[in-house]
Amino acid sequence: MVSVGSEHAFFSDLYVLPVIGKKAARLILDTISNLSLAFLDDELDEAVRQIPIAKMEIKVIGNKKDAYGKPKRKLVGNIGDVIVQ
């Protein structure tokens, strides 16, 4: 699962809070926390049904190529939406 507006490094509050602001960071951290606890309690399927889910959709937001030769992209959705892969 991926939370829209986050990056892999955002699975620690050390990286989330200063980068995207307190309100958005709190939403992402709460979602990660709730899903993690649900997984540990073997209730992940139920928890996923109770959160905003987004389709995997990527939007190109620039022409400059990254290290892999692709233009800059971002996930489409609202901060805190979860994409289930």
C-alpha positions, 0 to 999 in steps of 0.5 A: 500500500502507498499513501498519496502524497508520501514517499518510501522515506515517509514511513517515519515521522522524522521525514514526514513532519518537516516536509509536508506540514503538520496537518497532512503529515498527521493524516498520513501517519494516522493512516500508516499507524491504523493500517499497521495495527490492523495488520498486527491484529489480523484485521487488515481487510476490514481496516482497508474498507474504512479508508479512502482508496485511490486507483493507481494513477500517475501524472507526469508533472515535468519534462526534466528527466530523473536519474532513470531517464523518466520525467518527474511524476506523482500519484494522483489523489488526495493526501492520505488516500491509499493505493492498494497494490 
